[in-house]
Amino acid sequence: MSLGAGPNANGDEVSPINGESVTGANGGSSVIQDPNSKAVNDVISSEIGVSTLLNRLKQSIASAKEFATFLKKRSTLEEEHSNGLKKLCRITTESIRRPEHRHGSFLQSYEEVTTIHERMADNGAQFAISLHQMHEDLLEMAANIERGRKHWKTTGLAAEQRFLDAEAAMRKSKAKYDSLADDYDRARTGDRQATKKFGLKGPKSAAQHEEDLHRKVVAADGDYAAKVQHAQAVRSELQAKQRPEAVKSLQELIKECDSALTLQMQKFASFNEKLLLSNGLNISPLKGSEQGSQPRSLREVVHAINNERDLSNYLSSFASKISPRSNEITYEKNPVLAPALAPLPTQAPMSIPQQQRQSDPSSSFASRQGPPQSFNASQPQSATTPTHQTHMSQPFNQAPPTMLQQHERSFSQGPSMFGSMSGPARGPPPASNYNSGSISASGPPQLSSLPFQKTSTPPPQQTYQQPPPQQQPQQQMPSAYNQSPIGPGPGSNLPPLRPVFGPSLEQLFERDGSAVPMVVYQCIQAVDLYGLEVEGIYRLSGTSSHITKIKAMFDNGNLDASKVDFRNPENFFHDVNSVAGLLKQFFRDLPDPLLTAEHYAGFIEAARNDDDIVRRDSLHAIINSLPDPNYATLRALTLHLNRVQENSSSNRMNASNLAIVFGPTLMGANTGPNIQDAGWQVRVVDTILQNTYQIFDED
């Protein structure tokens, strides 16, 4: 690979070998004096020069490999980004051309947007290829430098070691020479007659001993001189040839590695600039002299969308599909109806009996004033009042509404709410399987199967008899609840035919004859079947669209009666959280809360009692004084929530969590005088749930 000179940060050409700066403006050159040159020369000419340069070269190689790894990872990221962008452009181009998307100027601009992104993806792919090539070049250079380092490590360190060995041998020879010289000096100047020296052939005289020492000293002197000469020769060769050659080669390897790494980093910076510049020119091309040959910028492409023209072109394309039709709409009466209407006198509407006219307003909840009329189940029907007239005022009740009476109660004991409230004392009902979870599959559940109601057959006098068609004059049907469900379905914007959300519990009881509204029963049934083990039931919100659709089913029950059966999860879109949300919304939409605004202060005062028994008994007394529909609905809800908290190990909803959810819902979020009542509201519901079977009988 080329390792020539490259520009430095100041724009000068820098030699990768000697680091000299060459100014390109006037062709002259100036050498930058290194202030550390003397210290550098001292280090590289010493015995640590080769090892120091070897360590420095090792650092350069490691840095080059690290940058090569960075380039490889960056190349991989750019390649993945480029491929992902190309794939996105291809999928978008195929999708935007489908007939369900807009065409016209929007399609044209959108295609140009994808084309710009494709060019940006191509630039990214080219950038990734360049980085990968730089990665391979750096690895190849690092491998070559590593081989050179190993060679000079062996050569340079071996030369240094030879000199060290020669110097050590010289010192050892000198030590031996000095020791023998000392012995010879003592023998020459000592007492020659006192002792005799013994040798292998017998005792030696002092003269013989001195002569032996002299001979050894001479031999040691010669060996020492030879070792000194050898060490001097090795040192001279090392300093004159071997060390400078190794130092120079290592310096060149270091400079080559560092220069190559710097060059690759400069190329990396240049490629980044090129990538950004190319993408910038794709997004906003430079305007040349020939406007028609220049591509549009991304801003111009987006601004070229003409929404009004696209809409106009789209609508005008359907002009040929308009079917011809008459502009006049006329009414044509079927001849079948003519004979039936002919005999009726013109004054027929004015001759309606007074008794019939008085029964009409009673069918509307909005016009109902005062308590409902009291009926006795055993009272015979008046002979002067036609059967169909009584039922026209009560089209949806199996029995006439009864007079609500105050009594000491537990809804676990008492007759059916469908019977007369003035009948005999309430007796214990038969055992109910409400808590067992076994529900008949023979059809939609009946209200009589509620746990607080006793199944009974209505008296014959209260059975709805469909009158013959000739006994139902049109003048007897002013109420909205008596009209035939002809018109748009429940999904239209028309008012509900049988509103369930909004009327009070008393109104629903008078209209439907059920103390517990059907929506409450169905929601409880669905959660009992499919939601007791769902984590966060009643805490997690359902889907808003599902809640709206299910709500419409109940508000237009005469149209979708077959669908309001939550034993089949398809009827609530397999979304039990939406059923739970619907139940909470029903209680929030009540004009008077379930626990009633009348008893709000009493509930809050009872909740302030710290004694658990006193608080429970106080709440129990207030609950017993609630209206019958409120009591019955609260009982059904409390028994249900008790089943929910019994499965708190699965659904994470204990009594405290349920009280937090239902406290403001059952007592009214805006009923209390201040925000501090929120805690007491939660305590009311928590106490009721903690004492479910002490307040309500389980049957």
Protein Blocks (a to p, Z undefined) as FASTA:
>chain_A
ZZbdcddfkopacdfklopacdfklopacddddfklmmmmmmmmmmklmmmmmmmmmmmm
mmmmmmmmmmmmmmmmmmmmmmmmmmmmmmmmmmmmpmkbcehjllmmmmmmmmmmmmmm
mmmmmmmmmmmmmmmmmmmmmmmmmmmmmmmmmmmmmmmmmmmmmmmmmmmmmmmmmmmm
mmmmmmmmmcfklpccddfkoccdfklmmmmmmmmmmmmmmmmmmmmmmmmmmmmmmmmm
mmmmmmmmmmmmmmmmmmmmmmmmmmmmmmmmmmmmmmmmmmmccddfblmlpccdfklm
mmmpcfklmmmmmmmmmmmmpccddfbdcddddfklmmmmmmpcfklmmmgcfklmmmmm
mmpmklpgcjdddddfklccdfklcfklmmmmmmmbcbdcdddddddddfkbccdfkbcf
klccdddddddfklnopacfkbccdfklpmkbccddddfklpccdddfklmcfklmmbfk
lpccedddfkbmbdcfbdfbhpafklmmmmnopabafklmmmmmmmmmmmmmgghihkac
cdfklmmmmmmmmmmmmlmmmmmcckbmklnoopaklmmmmmmmmmmmpmbdfkopklmm
mmmmmmmpmblklmmmmmmmmmmmpcfklmmmmmmmmmmmmmmmmmmmmnopafklmmmm
mmmmmnopklpmbfklmmmmmmmmmmmmmmmmmmpccZZ
